[in-house]
């Protein structure tokens, strides 16, 4: 499966995904998640998710992920490297953590999605210790989408690790606890550079 010229930033709420994406933008990365089409699709997904039921939230966010995959393919050659903030693995992880789907349901959908979705150059998975993550969520005054219980965090991390094991992507895990934004950006640039070296068809020179 050929890789597209994009990276994914994954992680539970409060791990620093948007902060990292904004830190990468000066180095020539295009944040595709902020594209008007992607923002419109996300707004629609949130509206549909709010209609209730245990299927609606999962389906609506997977439809959003499909739209993001289409945008990646559309803009693959127009920018140095695109960034997606969250992709279908986080939608499946949330489905399990929020008690909407079982592990077997996640696995079934995962097997369906892998051949459908654009394959990233690599996936940066951000982690953060529980105390710091909750502090960040409270400080940003999130719009009701954040469950900050320890149980939910444990379920999310369990299933996300399971998804990583079953998905043939290049994964890089970076902890954002106790380090500066610059350090996180530098770690990410190093990781992406290693994967770019492995794929000479993609040209990206980092320069702020």
C-alpha positions as CSV (number, residue, x, y, z in Angstrom):
1,X,0.0,0.0,0.0
2,X,1.7,3.2,-1.1
3,X,2.1,6.0,1.4
4,X,0.8,9.5,0.9
5,X,2.6,12.7,1.7
6,X,1.1,13.3,5.1
7,X,1.6,12.6,8.7
8,X,-1.1,12.0,11.4
9,X,-1.0,13.4,14.9
10,X,-2.9,11.1,17.3
11,X,-3.5,11.1,21.0
12,X,-6.2,11.4,23.6
13,X,-7.8,14.7,24.6
14,X,-5.3,17.1,26.2
15,X,-2.1,15.4,24.9
16,X,-1.1,18.4,22.7
17,X,-2.1,17.5,19.2
18,X,-3.1,21.0,18.0
19,X,-0.2,22.6,19.8
20,X,2.2,20.3,18.0
21,X,0.6,20.9,14.6
22,X,0.8,24.6,15.0
23,X,4.5,24.2,16.0
24,X,5.2,22.3,12.8
25,X,3.5,24.7,10.5
26,X,6.5,27.1,10.3
27,X,8.6,24.2,8.9
28,X,6.5,23.9,5.8
29,X,3.8,21.5,7.0
30,X,0.2,22.2,5.8
31,X,-2.4,21.5,8.5
32,X,-5.1,19.9,6.4
33,X,-7.4,19.5,9.4
34,X,-7.8,23.3,9.2
35,X,-8.9,23.3,5.6
36,X,-12.4,24.6,5.1
37,X,-13.7,21.3,3.7
38,X,-12.3,19.4,6.7
39,X,-13.7,21.9,9.2
40,X,-17.1,21.7,7.6
41,X,-17.0,17.9,7.7
42,X,-16.0,18.0,11.4
43,X,-18.8,20.4,12.3
44,X,-21.3,18.0,10.5
45,X,-19.8,15.0,12.4
46,X,-20.3,16.7,15.8
47,X,-23.9,17.7,14.9
48,X,-24.7,14.1,13.9
49,X,-22.9,12.7,17.0
50,X,-25.1,14.8,19.2
51,X,-28.3,13.2,17.9
52,X,-27.8,10.3,20.4
53,X,-27.6,6.5,20.2
54,X,-24.5,4.4,20.4
55,X,-24.0,4.1,16.7
56,X,-24.4,7.8,15.6
57,X,-21.1,9.2,17.2
58,X,-19.0,6.4,15.7
59,X,-20.4,6.5,12.2
60,X,-20.4,10.3,12.1
61,X,-16.7,10.6,13.0
62,X,-15.7,7.8,10.7
63,X,-17.4,9.6,7.9
64,X,-15.3,12.6,8.8
65,X,-12.2,10.5,8.7
66,X,-13.2,9.3,5.2
67,X,-13.5,12.9,4.0
68,X,-10.1,13.7,5.5
69,X,-8.6,10.7,3.6
70,X,-10.2,12.1,0.3
71,X,-8.6,15.5,1.0
72,X,-5.2,13.9,1.6
73,X,-5.4,12.3,-1.8
74,X,-6.6,15.5,-3.4
75,X,-3.8,17.7,-2.0
76,X,-1.1,15.1,-1.9
77,X,1.2,16.9,-4.4
78,X,0.3,20.5,-3.5
79,X,2.2,20.9,-0.3
80,X,5.5,19.7,1.2
81,X,3.8,17.5,3.8
82,X,0.2,17.6,5.1
83,X,-0.9,17.0,8.7
84,X,-4.1,15.4,9.9
85,X,-4.9,15.9,13.5
86,X,-6.6,12.7,14.4
87,X,-7.6,10.0,12.0
88,X,-9.7,6.8,12.1
89,X,-7.7,5.0,14.8
90,X,-8.8,7.6,17.4
91,X,-12.4,7.3,16.3
92,X,-12.3,3.6,16.9
93,X,-10.5,4.1,20.2
94,X,-13.2,6.5,21.3
95,X,-15.9,4.1,20.3
96,X,-14.5,1.5,22.7
97,X,-13.5,3.9,25.5
98,X,-17.0,5.5,25.4
99,X,-18.6,2.0,25.6
100,X,-20.2,2.2,22.2
101,X,-18.3,-0.7,20.6
102,X,-16.7,-3.9,21.8
103,X,-13.2,-5.0,20.9
104,X,-14.5,-7.4,18.2
105,X,-16.6,-4.6,16.6
106,X,-13.5,-2.4,16.6
107,X,-11.4,-5.1,15.0
108,X,-14.0,-5.8,12.3
109,X,-14.2,-2.1,11.3
110,X,-10.4,-1.7,11.5
111,X,-10.0,-4.5,8.9
112,X,-12.6,-2.7,6.6
113,X,-10.9,0.7,7.0
114,X,-7.2,-0.1,6.4
115,X,-7.6,-0.6,2.6
116,X,-10.0,2.3,2.2
117,X,-8.0,5.0,4.0
118,X,-4.9,6.8,2.7
119,X,-1.8,5.5,4.3
120,X,0.3,8.1,6.2
121,X,4.1,8.5,6.1
122,X,3.9,8.0,9.8
123,X,1.7,8.5,12.8
124,X,2.9,10.5,15.8
125,X,1.0,9.3,18.9
126,X,1.2,11.7,21.7
127,X,0.8,10.6,25.3
128,X,0.7,12.5,28.6
129,X,0.4,11.6,32.3
130,X,-3.1,11.8,33.6
131,X,-2.6,14.7,36.0
132,X,-1.1,17.0,33.4
133,X,-3.7,15.9,30.7
134,X,-6.6,16.8,33.0
135,X,-5.1,20.1,33.9
136,X,-4.7,21.0,30.2
137,X,-8.3,20.0,29.5
138,X,-9.7,22.1,32.3
139,X,-7.6,25.1,31.3
140,X,-8.8,25.1,27.8
141,X,-12.4,24.8,28.9
142,X,-13.4,22.2,26.3
143,X,-16.8,22.1,24.8
144,X,-18.2,19.0,26.6
145,X,-16.4,16.4,24.5
146,X,-13.8,15.5,27.2
147,X,-14.3,12.7,29.6
148,X,-11.5,13.1,32.1
149,X,-12.1,10.0,34.2
150,X,-9.2,7.6,34.8
151,X,-11.3,4.6,33.7
152,X,-12.0,6.2,30.3
153,X,-8.3,7.1,29.9
154,X,-7.3,3.5,30.7
155,X,-9.8,2.1,28.2
156,X,-8.7,4.5,25.5
157,X,-5.0,3.7,26.0
158,X,-5.7,-0.1,26.0
159,X,-7.6,-0.1,22.8
160,X,-5.3,2.3,21.0
161,X,-2.3,0.1,21.7
162,X,-4.4,-2.8,20.4
163,X,-5.2,-0.8,17.2
164,X,-1.5,0.1,16.8
165,X,-0.5,-3.6,16.9
166,X,-3.1,-4.5,14.2
167,X,-2.5,-1.5,11.9
168,X,0.5,-1.6,9.4
169,X,1.4,2.0,9.9
170,X,4.7,3.5,11.0
171,X,4.0,4.6,14.6
172,X,6.1,7.0,16.7
173,X,5.1,7.6,20.4
174,X,6.1,10.8,22.0
175,X,5.3,11.8,25.6
176,X,4.4,15.5,26.0
177,X,4.7,15.4,29.8
178,X,7.1,17.8,31.4
179,X,8.8,19.0,28.2
180,X,8.5,22.2,26.2
181,X,6.7,22.7,23.0
182,X,10.0,23.2,21.2
183,X,11.3,19.8,22.5
184,X,8.1,18.1,21.3
185,X,8.4,19.7,17.8
186,X,12.1,18.8,17.6
187,X,11.3,15.1,18.5
188,X,8.6,15.1,15.9
189,X,10.9,16.6,13.2
190,X,13.5,14.0,13.9
191,X,11.0,11.2,13.6
192,X,9.5,12.5,10.4
193,X,12.9,13.1,8.9
194,X,13.8,9.4,9.5
195,X,10.7,8.3,7.7
196,X,11.3,10.7,4.8
197,X,14.8,9.3,4.4
198,X,13.1,5.9,3.9
199,X,10.9,7.3,1.1
200,X,13.0,9.2,-1.4
201,X,9.9,9.9,-3.5
202,X,8.8,12.6,-1.0
203,X,10.9,15.8,-0.9
204,X,10.6,17.9,2.3
205,X,13.3,20.1,3.6
206,X,12.7,21.5,7.1
207,X,13.3,25.3,7.4
208,X,11.5,27.6,9.8
